[in-house]
Amino acid sequence: MDNLPDLKTLLLECHFEATRSSGSGGQNVNKVSTKVILLLNVLESNVLTQDQKDIILSELHTRVSKHGIFRISSGRERTQLANRKLVTDKFCSLIIKAFETDEERIATKPTKGSKLKRIESKKELSEKKSNRNIRWEDLNEA
């Protein structure tokens, strides 16, 4: 997270477009452009360093076009302002998540209790399955 770009200045480089939405709003949908699309040219950004650009291009590759344009859209709300807020919030959370580093897992050995529990469950399952089989000795005695 120490390599995280400044989100406020990054948002200044973003370009917002408004189009007609397909969401709720009735007849209003046909008249008003409420859907908001956020576009950021990652390759030509002045705010991002080359390392930051590489991280965004690799971590968020599904949202970046082959020309380096990062794109998010929202048409869920009925107003353009609400959709713009949704898009900027989603943009910030995606950028933050892209720069998070996962903690390395420390390998541990199974405890004695967990080993015993596993063996007991295997014995129970084996007993259950062996009870399903027909024993020819039992049939001949009857």
C-alpha positions in Angstrom: 0.0 0.0 0.0 3.0 2.3 0.2 3.1 2.6 -3.6 -0.6 3.9 -3.8 -1.1 6.9 -6.1 -2.8 10.0 -4.9 -6.5 9.3 -5.7 -7.6 13.0 -5.7 -5.1 14.0 -8.3 -5.8 10.8 -10.2 -9.5 11.6 -10.3 -8.7 15.0 -11.9 -7.2 13.1 -14.8 -10.3 11.1 -15.3 -12.8 11.9 -18.0 -16.6 11.5 -17.3 -19.2 10.8 -19.9 -23.0 10.7 -19.6 -25.2 8.5 -21.7 -28.7 7.2 -21.6 -29.2 4.6 -18.9 -31.1 1.3 -19.2 -31.9 1.2 -15.5 -34.9 2.2 -13.5 -36.6 5.6 -14.1 -39.5 4.9 -16.4 -40.0 7.4 -19.2 -37.2 9.5 -17.6 -34.7 6.9 -19.0 -35.5 7.8 -22.6 -35.1 11.5 -22.1 -32.2 12.1 -19.7 -28.6 10.9 -19.8 -28.1 9.5 -16.3 -25.5 6.7 -16.9 -22.0 7.8 -16.1 -18.8 6.4 -17.6 -15.4 7.1 -16.0 -12.5 6.9 -18.4 -8.8 7.1 -17.5 -5.9 6.8 -20.0 -3.5 4.8 -17.8 -0.6 4.9 -20.3 -0.7 8.7 -20.7 -1.3 9.5 -17.0 1.0 12.2 -15.5 0.1 11.2 -11.9 1.1 7.6 -12.2 4.7 6.3 -12.2 5.6 3.5 -14.6 5.5 0.9 -11.7 2.0 2.1 -10.7 0.9 1.9 -14.4 2.2 -1.7 -14.6 0.3 -2.6 -11.4 -3.0 -1.2 -12.7 -2.6 -2.7 -16.1 -1.9 -6.2 -14.6 -4.3 -6.2 -11.6 -7.2 -4.5 -13.4 -6.6 -6.0 -16.9 -10.3 -6.9 -17.3 -11.2 -3.2 -17.1 -8.5 -1.8 -19.2 -8.7 -1.8 -23.0 -5.8 -2.7 -25.3 -5.2 1.0 -25.8 -4.7 1.5 -22.0 -8.1 3.1 -21.3 -9.5 2.2 -17.8 -13.3 2.2 -17.9 -16.0 2.0 -15.2 -19.7 2.7 -15.7 -22.8 3.0 -13.6 -26.4 3.5 -14.5 -28.0 2.0 -11.3 -29.3 5.3 -9.9 -31.8 7.7 -11.3 -29.6 10.8 -11.2 -26.3 11.6 -13.0 -24.8 12.9 -9.7 -25.6 9.7 -7.8 -24.1 7.6 -10.6 -21.0 9.8 -10.7 -20.5 9.3 -7.0 -20.9 5.5 -7.4 -18.4 5.4 -10.2 -15.8 7.5 -8.3 -16.2 5.3 -5.2 -15.9 2.2 -7.2 -12.8 3.6 -9.0 -11.1 4.4 -5.7 -11.9 1.1 -4.1 -10.6 -0.8 -7.2 -7.3 1.2 -7.2 -6.8 0.7 -3.5 -7.5 -3.1 -3.9 -5.1 -3.3 -6.8 -2.2 -1.9 -4.7 -2.9 -4.2 -1.6 -0.4 -6.9 -1.0 -1.6 -10.2 0.4 0.0 -11.4 3.6 2.1 -14.5 3.1 0.6 -17.6 4.7 2.7 -19.2 7.4 2.6 -23.0 6.9 1.7 -24.9 10.1 1.5 -28.5 10.9 -1.8 -30.2 11.8 -2.5 -30.6 15.5 -2.7 -34.0 17.2 -6.4 -33.4 17.8 -7.1 -32.6 14.1 -5.2 -35.7 13.0 -7.3 -37.9 15.4 -10.5 -36.3 14.3 -9.6 -36.9 10.6 -8.8 -40.6 11.3 -12.0 -41.1 13.3 -14.1 -39.6 10.5 -12.4 -41.9 7.9 -13.2 -44.9 10.1 -16.8 -43.9 10.5 -17.1 -43.4 6.7 -15.4 -46.8 6.1 -17.8 -48.5 8.5 -20.8 -46.9 6.9 -19.7 -48.0 3.4 -18.9 -51.6 4.6 -22.4 -51.9 6.1 -23.8 -51.3 2.6 -22.2 -54.4 1.2 -24.0 -57.8 1.2 -22.2 -60.4 3.1 -22.6 -63.9 1.5 -21.8 -65.6 4.8 -24.8 -64.0 6.4 -27.1 -65.0 3.5 -26.0 -68.7 3.7 -26.7 -68.9 7.4 -30.2 -67.7 7.2 
